[in-house]
Amino acid sequence: MLTFRTIKSLTESLRGYRAAGLRVGFVPTMGFLHAGHRALIVESVARCDITVVSIFVNPTQFGPNEDLDRYPRALEQDHALCRNAGVSLIFVPDAGEIYPPGFQTTIEPGPVAEPLCGAIRPGHFRGVATVVTKLFHIVQPEVAFFGQKDFQQCTVIRQLVRDLNLPVEIVTVPTVREPDGLALSSRNSYLSPVDRQRARCLSQGLLAAQAAYGQGERDSGRLIAIARAQMTEVDQLQYLELRDARTLEAAHGIVEQPAALCVAASVGATRLIDNVLLIPPPTALSDHELELVSHALDRQATASANEPRPS
């Protein structure tokens, strides 16, 4: 496994792999890697000849009062996880390498970036879209891997790739959860033991709504109410919304198309996000969507089988 800190050294190395006709997979991260990131890497290693992981805490996606300075970092542990998971190359640039003096150009995402986290974190997805576009141009992967936990981010990036004709396949890997259901996140490290227990109510609510959907409930209002009823221990529920899984438009009435039930909440001083997919019988989906749905359902089934059962 090789580590690069400059764009020039990375692109020179990748030129050789590409000349050999190797398929490049890319996993962009902000570091402090956990099992959720490992799932992305494992997927890339399985699909591609070489896997590149970037570790870069991107300053342009943080607001003025957010946690840029205290965002958790553990580069030595990140290297160990990458090495053990089969990563070929790691790219660890500093901010000046990505945003050199005089940098001015940004990518402004469209309406998919406006609701949910976009409404609460102005400019966040502009920073995401800009850094992802830059990283795609630097690495030039055939495939890039993102986690479903950041569902709106995945939607923004898919739209970005379509709109700018970027030759990158985007693969979304289902959320990896702790045994009690909490979605894995680098920011979970902020939670005190008490807050960590309280945070479980987010996934409990989402999974309760997903179970009700699986049992035939299709009314959007009732599905949201089922989830909300479980989320009583958070300090602030920023949003709990049902959105069309393709467009992020609000889903009202009877849920007949794939939808994402998305939540953001504060538990103590920590902001957490999570979501679940509500997927109808897949007869009307495209081949690509069928693959994603099948993959998601497989992961959900495995997670359910591993859940601790009451004695």
C-alpha positions as CSV (number, residue, x, y, z in Angstrom):
1,M,0.0,0.0,0.0
2,L,1.4,3.4,-1.0
3,T,0.6,6.8,0.5
4,F,0.7,10.1,-1.4
5,R,0.4,13.6,-0.2
6,T,0.5,15.6,-3.4
7,I,-1.7,15.5,-6.5
8,K,1.4,15.2,-8.8
9,S,2.8,12.1,-7.1
10,L,-0.6,10.4,-7.0
11,T,-1.5,11.1,-10.6
12,E,2.0,9.9,-11.8
13,S,1.5,6.6,-9.9
14,L,-2.1,6.2,-11.2
15,R,-0.9,6.7,-14.8
16,G,1.0,3.5,-14.6
17,Y,-2.0,1.5,-13.3
18,R,-4.2,3.0,-16.0
19,A,-1.7,2.2,-18.7
20,A,-1.9,-1.4,-17.6
21,G,-5.7,-1.4,-18.2
22,L,-6.5,-1.7,-14.5
23,R,-10.0,-0.7,-13.2
24,V,-9.7,2.0,-10.5
25,G,-12.1,2.1,-7.5
26,F,-12.2,5.2,-5.3
27,V,-13.5,5.7,-1.7
28,P,-13.4,9.4,-0.7
29,T,-13.4,9.8,3.1
30,M,-12.7,12.4,5.8
31,G,-10.8,9.8,7.9
32,F,-11.4,8.4,11.4
33,L,-12.3,5.3,9.5
34,H,-14.7,2.6,10.9
35,A,-16.5,-0.5,9.8
36,G,-18.8,1.6,7.6
37,H,-15.8,2.9,5.6
38,R,-14.4,-0.6,5.6
39,A,-17.6,-1.8,3.8
40,L,-17.0,0.7,1.1
41,I,-13.4,-0.4,0.7
42,V,-14.4,-4.1,0.6
43,E,-16.9,-3.3,-2.1
44,S,-14.3,-1.5,-4.2
45,V,-11.7,-4.2,-3.7
46,A,-14.3,-6.8,-4.9
47,R,-15.3,-4.8,-8.0
48,C,-12.0,-3.1,-9.0
49,D,-8.4,-4.0,-9.7
50,I,-7.0,-1.3,-7.4
51,T,-8.6,0.8,-4.7
52,V,-7.7,4.4,-3.9
53,V,-8.9,5.9,-0.5
54,S,-8.6,9.6,0.1
55,I,-8.4,11.0,3.6
56,F,-9.2,14.7,3.7
57,V,-11.2,16.7,6.2
58,N,-12.7,19.1,3.7
59,P,-13.0,22.6,5.2
60,T,-15.4,24.0,2.6
61,Q,-18.2,21.7,3.7
62,F,-18.1,22.9,7.3
63,G,-20.1,26.0,8.5
64,P,-18.5,28.7,10.6
65,N,-19.9,27.2,13.9
66,E,-19.4,23.6,13.0
67,D,-16.8,21.0,14.2
68,L,-14.0,21.4,11.6
69,D,-11.3,21.9,14.2
70,R,-12.4,19.1,16.5
71,Y,-13.4,16.6,13.8
72,P,-11.9,13.3,14.9
73,R,-8.6,12.3,13.3
74,A,-6.6,9.0,13.7
75,L,-4.3,8.7,10.6
76,E,-2.3,5.7,12.0
77,Q,-5.5,3.7,12.6
78,D,-6.8,4.7,9.2
79,H,-3.7,3.4,7.5
80,A,-4.0,0.1,9.4
81,L,-7.7,-0.4,8.4
82,C,-6.9,0.4,4.8
83,R,-3.9,-1.9,4.7
84,N,-5.9,-4.8,6.2
85,A,-8.9,-4.2,3.8
86,G,-6.7,-4.4,0.7
87,V,-6.4,-0.7,-0.3
88,S,-3.7,-0.1,-3.0
89,L,-3.2,3.7,-2.6
90,I,-4.0,6.3,0.0
91,F,-4.2,10.0,-0.8
92,V,-3.7,12.3,2.2
93,P,-3.5,15.9,1.0
94,D,-3.5,19.0,3.1
95,A,-5.9,21.8,2.6
96,G,-3.4,23.9,0.6
97,E,-2.9,21.0,-1.9
98,I,-6.6,20.9,-2.7
99,Y,-7.3,24.6,-2.3
100,P,-4.1,26.4,-3.3
101,P,-3.8,30.2,-3.0
102,G,-6.1,32.0,-5.3
103,F,-8.6,29.2,-5.5
104,Q,-12.0,30.6,-6.6
105,T,-14.1,28.1,-8.5
106,T,-16.9,26.1,-6.8
107,I,-19.6,23.7,-7.9
108,E,-23.2,24.9,-7.1
109,P,-25.5,21.9,-6.8
110,G,-29.1,22.2,-7.7
111,P,-32.5,21.6,-6.0
112,V,-31.5,18.1,-4.6
113,A,-29.1,20.0,-2.3
114,E,-31.8,22.4,-0.9
115,P,-34.0,20.3,1.5
116,L,-33.0,18.3,4.6
117,C,-29.3,19.0,5.5
118,G,-29.1,21.6,2.7
119,A,-31.6,23.8,4.5
120,I,-29.9,23.5,7.9
121,R,-26.3,23.7,6.7
122,P,-26.1,26.4,4.0
123,G,-23.2,25.9,1.6
124,H,-22.5,22.4,2.9
125,F,-23.3,20.6,-0.4
126,R,-21.5,23.3,-2.4
127,G,-18.3,22.2,-0.5
128,V,-19.1,18.5,-1.0
129,A,-19.8,18.9,-4.7
130,T,-16.6,21.0,-5.2
131,V,-14.2,18.6,-3.4
132,V,-15.8,15.5,-4.9
133,T,-15.5,17.0,-8.4
134,K,-11.8,17.8,-7.8
135,L,-11.1,14.4,-6.4
136,F,-12.8,12.7,-9.3
137,H,-10.6,14.7,-11.7
138,I,-7.5,13.9,-9.7
139,V,-8.1,10.1,-9.3
140,Q,-10.1,9.5,-12.5
141,P,-11.8,6.4,-11.1
142,E,-14.1,4.1,-13.0
143,V,-16.2,3.6,-9.9
144,A,-16.7,5.6,-6.7
145,F,-18.2,4.2,-3.5
146,F,-20.4,6.1,-1.0
147,G,-22.4,5.1,2.1
148,Q,-26.2,5.2,2.2
149,K,-26.1,6.9,5.6
150,D,-25.3,10.1,3.8
151,F,-28.3,9.6,1.5
152,Q,-28.7,13.2,0.4
153,Q,-25.0,13.4,-0.3
154,C,-25.3,10.3,-2.6
155,T,-28.2,11.9,-4.4
156,V,-26.3,15.2,-4.9
157,I,-23.2,13.3,-6.3
158,R,-25.3,11.2,-8.6
159,Q,-26.9,14.4,-10.0
160,L,-23.5,16.0,-10.3
161,V,-22.1,13.1,-12.3
162,R,-25.1,13.1,-14.6
163,D,-25.1,16.9,-15.1
164,L,-21.4,17.2,-15.7
165,N,-21.0,14.0,-17.8
166,L,-18.4,12.7,-15.4
167,P,-17.3,9.1,-16.5
168,V,-17.7,7.7,-13.0
169,E,-20.1,4.9,-11.8
170,I,-21.5,5.8,-8.4
171,V,-22.1,2.8,-6.1
172,T,-24.1,3.3,-2.9
173,V,-23.3,0.8,-0.1
174,P,-26.0,0.2,2.6
175,T,-25.6,1.7,6.0
176,V,-23.5,-0.3,8.5
177,R,-25.0,-0.3,12.0
178,E,-23.9,-1.2,15.5
179,P,-25.5,-4.3,16.9
180,D,-28.1,-2.1,18.6
181,G,-29.0,-0.4,15.4
182,L,-27.1,2.9,15.7
183,A,-25.7,3.9,12.3
184,L,-21.9,4.0,12.3
185,S,-20.5,7.5,12.1
186,S,-17.2,9.2,12.9
187,R,-19.2,11.7,15.0
188,N,-20.4,8.9,17.3
189,S,-17.1,9.4,19.1
190,Y,-18.5,12.7,20.4
191,L,-21.3,10.9,22.3
192,S,-21.1,10.4,26.0
193,P,-22.1,6.9,27.3
194,V,-25.5,8.3,28.3
195,D,-26.0,10.1,25.0
196,R,-24.9,7.0,23.1
197,Q,-27.8,5.1,24.7
198,R,-30.2,7.9,23.9
199,A,-29.1,8.0,20.3
200,R,-30.4,4.5,19.6
201,C,-34.0,5.9,19.4
202,L,-33.2,7.3,16.0
203,S,-32.6,4.0,14.3
204,Q,-35.3,2.4,16.4
205,G,-37.8,4.8,15.0
206,L,-36.6,4.5,11.4
207,L,-36.6,0.7,11.6
208,A,-40.0,0.6,13.2
209,A,-41.4,2.6,10.2
210,Q,-39.5,0.3,7.8
211,A,-41.0,-2.7,9.5
212,A,-44.5,-1.2,9.3
213,Y,-43.9,-0.5,5.6
214,G,-42.9,-4.1,5.1
215,Q,-46.2,-5.2,6.8
216,G,-48.2,-3.2,4.3
217,E,-48.5,0.4,5.7
218,R,-48.3,2.9,2.9
219,D,-49.6,6.1,4.3
220,S,-46.8,8.6,4.5
221,G,-48.2,10.4,7.6
222,R,-48.6,7.3,9.6
223,L,-45.1,6.0,8.6
224,I,-43.6,9.3,9.8
225,A,-45.7,9.2,13.0
226,I,-44.5,5.6,13.8
227,A,-40.9,6.8,13.5
228,R,-41.4,10.0,15.5
229,A,-43.0,8.1,18.4
230,Q,-39.7,6.3,19.0
231,M,-37.6,9.4,18.9
232,T,-38.4,11.0,22.2
233,E,-34.9,11.0,23.7
234,V,-33.2,13.3,21.3
235,D,-32.6,16.9,22.3
236,Q,-33.6,18.4,19.0
237,L,-35.3,16.7,16.0
238,Q,-34.1,18.9,13.2
239,Y,-36.1,17.0,10.5
240,L,-37.9,13.7,10.0
241,E,-39.0,13.6,6.4
242,L,-40.1,11.1,3.8
243,R,-38.5,11.8,0.4
244,D,-38.6,10.2,-3.1
245,A,-35.5,8.0,-3.2
246,R,-34.6,9.2,-6.7
247,T,-35.4,12.9,-6.7
248,L,-35.6,13.9,-3.0
249,E,-38.9,15.5,-3.6
250,A,-41.3,15.3,-0.6
251,A,-43.3,12.1,-0.6
252,H,-47.0,12.7,0.4
253,G,-50.0,10.5,0.6
254,I,-49.6,6.9,-0.3
255,V,-46.0,5.7,-0.8
256,E,-46.0,3.8,-4.1
257,Q,-42.4,4.6,-5.3
258,P,-39.0,3.9,-3.6
259,A,-38.7,6.4,-0.7
260,A,-36.1,7.4,1.9
261,L,-37.2,8.2,5.5
262,C,-34.5,10.6,6.6
263,V,-33.7,12.1,10.0
264,A,-31.3,14.6,11.6
265,A,-31.2,15.2,15.3
266,S,-29.1,16.5,18.1
267,V,-28.2,14.2,21.0
268,G,-26.3,16.3,23.5
269,A,-23.9,18.4,21.5
270,T,-23.7,15.9,18.6
271,R,-25.6,16.1,15.4
272,L,-26.5,12.7,13.9
273,I,-28.2,11.7,10.6
274,D,-29.7,8.4,9.5
275,N,-32.2,7.0,7.0
276,V,-33.9,3.8,5.8
277,L,-35.2,2.9,2.4
278,L,-38.9,2.0,1.9
279,I,-38.9,-0.1,-1.2
280,P,-42.1,-1.4,-2.9
281,P,-42.1,-4.6,-5.0
282,P,-39.4,-3.8,-7.6
283,T,-41.2,-4.7,-10.8
284,A,-41.2,-1.1,-12.0
285,L,-37.5,-0.4,-11.3
286,S,-34.7,-0.2,-13.9
287,D,-32.0,-2.9,-14.0
288,H,-29.6,-0.6,-12.1
289,E,-32.2,0.2,-9.5
290,L,-33.0,-3.5,-9.1
291,E,-29.3,-4.1,-8.4
292,L,-29.2,-1.4,-5.7
293,V,-32.5,-2.6,-4.2
294,S,-31.3,-6.2,-4.1
295,H,-28.1,-5.2,-2.5
296,A,-29.8,-3.1,0.1
297,L,-32.3,-5.8,1.0
298,D,-29.5,-8.4,1.3
299,R,-27.7,-6.1,3.8
300,Q,-30.9,-5.4,5.7
301,A,-31.6,-9.1,6.0
302,T,-28.1,-9.8,7.3
303,A,-28.4,-6.9,9.8
304,S,-31.8,-8.3,11.0
305,A,-30.4,-11.8,11.4
306,N,-27.6,-10.4,13.6
307,E,-29.8,-8.3,15.8
308,P,-29.8,-9.5,19.5
309,R,-33.1,-11.1,20.3
310,P,-34.9,-10.5,23.7
311,S,-34.5,-13.5,26.0
